[in-house]
Amino acid sequence: MLEIIFAVLTLATAALGCGVPAYPPAVSRVVGGEDVRPYSWPWQASLQYRSSGSWYHTCGGTLIASNWVLTAAHCISSSRTYRVYLGKYNLGVEEEGSIAISPEKIIVHEKWNANRLANGYDIALIKLAEPVTFSDQIQPACLPPDQSILASDTACYVTGWGRLQTNGALPDILQQALLLVVDYATCSQSSWWGSSVKTNMVCAGGDGITSSCNGDSGGPLNCQAADGTWEVHGIVSFGSSLGCNYYRKPSVFTRVSEFNSWIQEVIDNN
């Protein structure tokens, strides 16, 4: 009976067309960064910029449609040339099935102010020059329900190629880390983030053990819905200048559910 129920659930979630990896991630309640199971977060993107003839990872991103990638506004600079790398596990080697695509256009939220990060609106959309073909390595994540708020202590996973520790080197292997959501009432207390945190943000972590770090910016906060699909509830926005794993300074994410209508409007108009 359990196998039948699981088969029905798998078919139901697959029919949604998002948030169902061909290679399910190896998730657990273990807190701490670790190498991911290869291609288990198939919507993870590496945003890269060109310098002196080479490409360098700068931020993460999330594939949400065949030609749209979600990232953070602070990752975007008008002076840089970018590409989006999809289907990647190890940035240090060539991998069959991965693809690098140039942006056709990049749309940064109109209320984003690079000089006032704590105001929020740290969100941008990248329209790819051509749509990707979905495969076992490349799949879109689901968007969360409009205006949904995660409960405190919800277990989610941040993924990216960010530094494993403050001032450390960027890893080649995609990393994942379990972060527990911290509700707004707690995160906005003066001993936590205070007024720097707004209601259009999500806090997660703050245990002094693990968090997002430099290079994870723009990447997803992955949270599993009741039907088994994975939703991108957050975009890595900022952390503490005191260090990546600072106590009571959880990673702060742009809350995607606040921007569902903006995302849809941008896609419809472009």
C-alpha positions as CSV (number, residue, x, y, z in Angstrom):
1,M,0.0,0.0,0.0
2,L,2.8,2.4,0.9
3,E,4.5,1.8,-2.5
4,I,1.2,2.6,-4.3
5,I,0.8,5.8,-2.3
6,F,4.4,6.8,-3.1
7,A,3.9,6.1,-6.8
8,V,0.7,8.2,-6.9
9,L,2.5,11.1,-5.1
10,T,5.4,10.9,-7.5
11,L,3.1,11.0,-10.5
12,A,1.2,13.9,-9.1
13,T,4.2,16.0,-8.3
14,A,5.9,15.2,-11.6
15,A,2.8,16.4,-13.4
16,L,3.4,19.9,-11.9
17,G,6.5,20.2,-14.0
18,C,8.7,21.8,-11.3
19,G,10.4,21.0,-8.1
20,V,10.9,17.3,-8.7
21,P,14.5,16.3,-9.1
22,A,15.4,13.1,-11.1
23,Y,18.1,12.5,-8.5
24,P,16.5,13.3,-5.1
25,P,18.8,15.3,-2.8
26,A,20.3,13.5,0.2
27,V,18.6,15.6,2.9
28,S,18.8,15.0,6.6
29,R,18.5,16.8,9.9
30,V,22.3,17.1,10.1
31,V,23.3,20.8,10.4
32,G,26.4,21.7,8.4
33,G,27.5,22.2,4.9
34,E,28.2,19.2,2.7
35,D,28.7,18.1,-0.9
36,V,25.4,17.6,-2.6
37,R,24.3,14.4,-4.4
38,P,25.3,15.1,-8.0
39,Y,22.5,17.0,-10.0
40,S,20.0,16.7,-7.1
41,W,19.2,20.5,-7.2
42,P,18.7,20.7,-11.0
43,W,17.4,24.3,-10.9
44,Q,20.6,25.6,-9.3
45,A,22.4,28.1,-11.6
46,S,25.9,29.6,-11.5
47,L,26.0,33.2,-12.5
48,Q,29.4,33.9,-14.0
49,Y,31.2,37.0,-15.3
50,R,33.9,37.3,-17.9
51,S,37.3,38.8,-17.0
52,S,40.6,38.7,-18.9
53,G,39.2,36.0,-21.2
54,S,38.0,33.6,-18.5
55,W,34.7,33.1,-16.7
56,Y,34.3,33.3,-12.9
57,H,31.5,32.3,-10.6
58,T,30.0,35.3,-8.7
59,C,26.5,34.3,-7.6
60,G,23.9,31.6,-7.6
61,G,20.5,31.6,-9.3
62,T,17.4,29.5,-9.6
63,L,15.8,28.3,-12.9
64,I,12.1,28.9,-12.6
65,A,11.1,28.5,-16.3
66,S,12.8,27.3,-19.5
67,N,14.2,30.7,-20.2
68,W,14.1,32.6,-16.8
69,V,16.5,32.5,-13.9
70,L,15.8,34.2,-10.5
71,T,18.8,35.8,-8.7
72,A,19.6,38.8,-6.4
73,A,19.7,42.4,-7.6
74,H,23.0,43.0,-5.8
75,C,24.6,40.3,-8.0
76,I,24.1,42.4,-11.1
77,S,26.5,45.1,-12.4
78,S,26.0,47.0,-15.6
79,S,29.7,46.9,-16.2
80,R,30.0,43.1,-16.4
81,T,29.3,40.5,-19.1
82,Y,27.5,37.5,-17.7
83,R,26.6,34.0,-18.6
84,V,24.3,31.5,-16.7
85,Y,25.6,27.9,-16.3
86,L,23.0,25.2,-15.7
87,G,23.2,21.5,-15.1
88,K,26.4,21.9,-13.1
89,Y,27.7,19.9,-10.1
90,N,31.5,20.5,-10.3
91,L,32.5,23.9,-11.6
92,G,36.0,22.8,-12.0
93,V,35.4,20.3,-14.8
94,E,33.5,19.9,-18.0
95,E,30.3,18.0,-17.5
96,E,28.2,16.4,-20.1
97,G,24.6,17.8,-20.1
98,S,25.5,21.2,-18.6
99,I,25.0,24.3,-20.7
100,A,26.2,27.9,-20.5
101,I,23.8,30.5,-21.9
102,S,24.1,34.3,-22.3
103,P,21.3,36.5,-20.9
104,E,19.0,38.2,-23.4
105,K,18.1,40.8,-20.8
106,I,18.4,41.3,-17.0
107,I,15.6,43.0,-15.1
108,V,16.3,44.3,-11.6
109,H,13.5,45.3,-9.3
110,E,12.7,48.9,-9.8
111,K,12.7,49.6,-6.0
112,W,16.2,48.1,-5.5
113,N,18.7,50.5,-4.1
114,A,22.3,49.3,-4.0
115,N,23.1,51.8,-1.3
116,R,20.3,50.6,1.0
117,L,20.5,46.8,1.0
118,A,18.3,46.5,4.1
119,N,15.4,48.2,2.3
120,G,14.8,44.9,0.5
121,Y,13.7,44.3,-3.1
122,D,17.0,42.4,-3.7
123,I,15.6,40.5,-6.6
124,A,16.3,40.3,-10.3
125,L,15.2,38.1,-13.3
126,I,17.5,37.0,-16.1
127,K,15.9,36.1,-19.4
128,L,18.1,33.6,-21.2
129,A,18.9,34.2,-24.8
130,E,17.3,30.8,-25.6
131,P,15.2,28.4,-23.7
132,V,16.9,25.3,-22.2
133,T,15.7,21.8,-22.8
134,F,14.8,20.2,-19.5
135,S,16.7,17.0,-18.6
136,D,17.6,15.0,-15.5
137,Q,20.3,17.6,-14.8
138,I,18.2,20.7,-15.6
139,Q,14.8,21.3,-14.1
140,P,12.9,24.3,-12.8
141,A,12.1,24.9,-9.1
142,C,8.5,25.7,-8.1
143,L,7.5,29.2,-6.8
144,P,5.9,29.2,-3.4
145,P,2.2,30.1,-2.9
146,D,1.6,33.8,-3.1
147,Q,2.3,35.6,0.2
148,S,3.1,32.3,2.0
149,I,5.1,32.6,5.2
150,L,7.3,29.8,6.5
151,A,6.7,28.7,10.1
152,S,9.6,29.1,12.6
153,D,12.0,26.1,12.5
154,T,10.9,25.0,9.1
155,A,13.8,23.0,7.7
156,C,15.1,24.3,4.4
157,Y,18.3,24.0,2.4
158,V,20.5,26.7,1.0
159,T,22.6,25.6,-1.9
160,G,25.5,27.2,-3.8
161,W,29.2,27.4,-4.6
162,G,29.8,30.0,-1.8
163,R,32.7,29.9,0.5
164,L,32.7,27.2,3.1
165,Q,34.0,29.7,5.7
166,T,34.7,33.4,5.9
167,N,37.7,34.3,3.8
168,G,37.9,30.6,2.6
169,A,38.2,29.5,-1.0
170,L,35.2,28.9,-3.3
171,P,34.5,25.2,-3.7
172,D,34.2,23.5,-7.0
173,I,31.5,21.1,-5.8
174,L,28.0,22.4,-5.2
175,Q,27.2,22.6,-1.4
176,Q,24.0,22.3,0.6
177,A,23.4,23.3,4.2
178,L,20.3,22.7,6.4
179,L,19.0,26.0,7.8
180,L,16.0,26.4,10.2
181,V,13.7,29.3,9.5
182,V,13.7,32.1,12.1
183,D,10.3,33.9,12.2
184,Y,10.2,37.7,11.7
185,A,9.2,38.4,15.3
186,T,12.5,36.8,16.5
187,C,14.8,37.9,13.6
188,S,13.7,41.6,14.0
189,Q,14.6,41.7,17.7
190,S,17.4,44.1,18.5
191,S,19.7,41.2,19.6
192,W,19.2,39.6,16.1
193,W,18.9,41.7,13.0
194,G,16.7,44.5,14.3
195,S,15.3,46.9,11.8
196,S,17.6,45.6,9.1
197,V,15.1,42.8,8.5
198,K,11.8,43.6,6.7
199,T,8.7,41.6,6.3
200,N,9.6,40.9,2.6
201,M,12.6,38.9,3.8
202,V,13.1,35.4,5.3
203,C,15.7,34.6,8.0
204,A,17.2,31.2,8.3
205,G,20.1,29.9,10.4
206,G,21.7,32.0,13.1
207,D,22.9,29.0,15.2
208,G,26.6,30.0,14.8
209,I,27.3,26.7,13.0
210,T,26.3,27.1,9.3
211,S,24.9,29.7,6.9
212,S,25.1,31.0,3.4
213,C,28.4,32.8,2.6
214,N,30.1,34.8,-0.1
215,G,29.4,33.3,-3.5
216,D,26.0,31.9,-2.4
217,S,24.3,35.3,-3.1
218,G,21.3,35.0,-5.5
219,G,20.9,31.3,-4.9
220,P,17.8,29.5,-3.5
221,L,16.5,28.7,-0.1
222,N,14.9,25.3,-1.0
223,C,11.9,24.2,1.1
224,Q,9.9,21.1,0.5
225,A,6.1,21.4,0.2
226,A,3.6,18.9,1.6
227,D,3.2,17.3,-1.9
228,G,6.9,16.6,-2.1
229,T,7.9,19.3,-4.5
230,W,10.7,21.8,-3.8
231,E,9.9,25.5,-3.7
232,V,12.3,28.4,-3.8
233,H,11.2,30.4,-0.8
234,G,14.2,32.7,-0.6
235,I,17.0,34.4,-2.6
236,V,20.3,34.7,-0.7
237,S,20.5,38.5,0.1
238,F,22.9,39.3,3.0
239,G,24.6,38.1,6.1
240,S,26.7,39.5,8.9
241,S,30.0,41.4,8.3
242,L,31.2,39.7,11.4
243,G,31.3,36.3,9.7
244,C,29.3,33.8,7.7
245,N,28.3,31.7,10.7
246,Y,27.7,34.3,13.4
247,Y,25.3,33.5,16.2
248,R,22.0,35.3,16.0
249,K,22.9,36.7,12.7
250,P,21.0,34.3,10.4
251,S,21.3,34.4,6.6
252,V,18.7,36.8,5.2
253,F,16.8,36.0,2.0
254,T,14.5,37.9,-0.2
255,R,11.1,36.3,0.4
256,V,10.0,35.1,-3.0
257,S,6.3,34.7,-2.1
258,E,6.2,38.5,-1.7
259,F,7.3,39.0,-5.3
260,N,5.2,36.4,-7.2
261,S,3.1,39.0,-8.9
262,W,6.2,41.0,-9.9
263,I,7.9,37.9,-11.3
264,Q,4.8,37.1,-13.3
265,E,4.5,40.7,-14.6
266,V,8.1,40.7,-15.7
267,I,7.8,37.4,-17.6
268,D,4.5,38.5,-19.2
269,N,6.0,41.8,-20.4
270,N,9.3,40.4,-21.7
